[in-house]
Amino acid sequence: MAPPESTLPQSFVADAAQWHRSGGEEPLLNLIRSPYSGVGHDVGAAYATLARRTGALLDAIDGGRLALPLAERDEVLRFARRARRIRAIPHDVEEEGLHSLIAEIFELPKIAARAFHAHERSAAGGQIELAQAPPPEPRAGVEGWQRHFSASALNAYAECARKWFYRYACAAVEDPGSAAAAYGTALHLALEDFHADYPRPSARDDAAMRRRIRECVTWAFERNRDGFETAVEFELQVRRAQRTAQRYVDWLLVQETEAPFEVLGREVAADLDLEGRAFVGFIDRLDRDERSGGIGVVDYKTGSIAMSAAEYCDKVRRFRDFQLPFYYWARTAAGDRVTKLVLIPLRDALLDVRPIVLDVAERAPERSRNGKSVRGSIGLEELQRSRTRMIELSDRLSSGDVGAFEVATDPAACAFCNYATACARRPPPEGRRFGS
Ligand code: SF4
């Protein structure tokens, strides 16, 4: 007997039905991020993030936009085939028939059968069969992580090992996304489009650039409208982004005289093999300095970031941030002469854009280790230490020997943590502070 519809994963089926009806990207992105998609959590989330920027998940999969090991690539391709089969179901099929077809295409009955048969047993006369408790399993570490790594995964681990465990080892909770995340996605997308038209910003194009970036922001936010809960929030965030984008153009125009550059790439795939461990990511922008020919790696930041070059270097030194070191090594391995690492803050529409710029030096001078300047240097040995640490952490996480993932010591890490409800041992919040 087939499992009744009530035992099917309802939200997955609802998203699949909506995808069938509308062909919209949003239900499709929900599908690939679901545990029922047949695609690993990490890969599904990576493709969903990519597709939010490009707007076409199936095209991204067809184009193999993410470099994946063979098994994971096959999973993603199978997902795309299944999604297309759902769309091809005739539109006059009854709702119940549609749900059965969805279940069949995604092989949901196999998944649901366990729940159904458990339900059947408990329903049989209401009798409970007593059984001997199985012997406890011997204690063992959490199964080793055998997929690719990313700098953001290691950043999560550095912030709180327990958070890494919940997000990556358990895939415990689907991140529902937030307006802040949608803002970031849309603004990244707008800048990606903008620099396709303006790889060499110039004062000659001042008015045209301002017009174009306004269009890019409008269009990018329209494509991400679903990420905002209310129309008011959407409007407020669009206005914030438009103001920030104009400040960004102000900064580009200053750069033309101070340090002219050409944009060589946007959303550049960063693949790196670190002693047998695959690392993947995307670099927001790659620049070539027109005077020195050196390559600059640029990361846009729409959340909070370090306030000075010294503060960011300190995070790298304490192994709290691996993003720019990872990009450095990925592009160096690709043959670039990387001379500059840049973080561009795009969070506050009321402030001028003042990027954190780190020149790569043989040895960072002492004076760049302190102070409030946004310009500084990072030493090669610091980048090398960061690389060594990435290898150590990836070895550790893939070893299968980790028995306990410690909670954060800093309660600030818990403020926006999706897993706070489940995390019984999280540090207590800091006491309220009263001004005198
Ligand atoms: S609530 Fe805090 S301690 Fe627990 S997983 Fe989240 S960040 Fe870590």
Boltz pocket constraint, residues with backbone or C-beta under 6 A from the ligand:
constraints:
  - pocket:
      binder: B
      contacts: [[A, 160], [A, 161], [A, 162], [A, 163], [A, 166], [A, 406], [A, 407], [A, 408], [A, 410], [A, 411], [A, 413], [A, 414], [A, 417], [A, 418], [A, 419], [A, 420], [A, 423], [A, 425], [A, 426], [A, 427]]
      max_distance: 6.0
